[in-house]
């Protein structure tokens, strides 16, 4: 869960900055499900699916960061 150290502060900042919206809620849900897929796929060693799941989670984090910056 190496991305959790990035995701948690982003999610908390979205709420504190009052930047929460349907888009940020969707980004959080997408992040959750991407990480849910990533864990067993990484454990089983499936390289392409693992990379795609990781990338989707990273894009969700970028959406949260953009929402924070747009709220400032």
C-alpha positions in Angstrom: 0.0 0.0 0.0 2.7 2.4 -0.9 0.2 4.9 -2.4 -1.8 5.1 0.8 0.8 7.6 2.1 0.0 9.9 -0.8 -3.8 9.2 -1.0 -4.7 9.7 2.6 -3.3 13.3 2.9 -4.9 14.1 -0.5 -8.3 12.8 0.6 -8.1 14.7 3.9 -7.0 17.9 2.2 -9.9 17.7 -0.3 -12.3 17.6 2.6 -10.6 20.3 4.6 -10.3 22.6 1.5 -14.0 21.9 0.8 -13.1 20.8 -2.6 -15.2 17.7 -2.4 -17.6 17.0 -5.3 -18.9 14.1 -7.3 -15.6 14.0 -9.2 -13.5 13.7 -6.1 -15.9 11.1 -4.6 -15.6 9.1 -7.9 -11.8 9.5 -7.8 -11.7 8.1 -4.2 -13.9 5.2 -5.2 -11.8 4.5 -8.3 -8.6 4.6 -6.2 -10.1 2.1 -3.8 -11.1 -0.4 -6.5 -7.8 0.1 -8.3 -5.9 -0.8 -5.2 -8.3 -3.6 -4.5 -7.4 -5.1 -7.8 -3.7 -4.2 -7.5 -3.1 -6.2 -4.3 -4.0 -9.7 -5.4 -2.7 -9.1 -8.9 0.7 -8.0 -7.5 0.7 -11.0 -5.2 0.1 -13.3 -8.1 2.7 -11.6 -10.2 0.6 -10.6 -13.2 2.7 -7.7 -14.6 0.4 -5.9 -17.1 -2.8 -5.9 -15.0 -0.7 -4.8 -12.0 0.7 -1.8 -13.9 -2.7 -0.8 -15.2 -4.3 -1.0 -11.8 -1.4 1.0 -10.3 -1.7 3.7 -13.1 -5.5 4.0 -12.6 -4.9 4.6 -8.8 -2.3 7.2 -9.6 -4.6 9.0 -12.0 -7.2 9.1 -9.3 -4.7 10.7 -7.0 -3.9 13.3 -9.6 -7.6 14.2 -9.9 -7.7 14.8 -6.2 -4.6 17.0 -6.4 -6.1 19.0 -9.2 -9.3 19.5 -7.2 -7.3 20.8 -4.3 -5.4 23.2 -6.5 -8.5 24.4 -8.2 -10.1 25.1 -4.8 -7.3 27.5 -3.8 
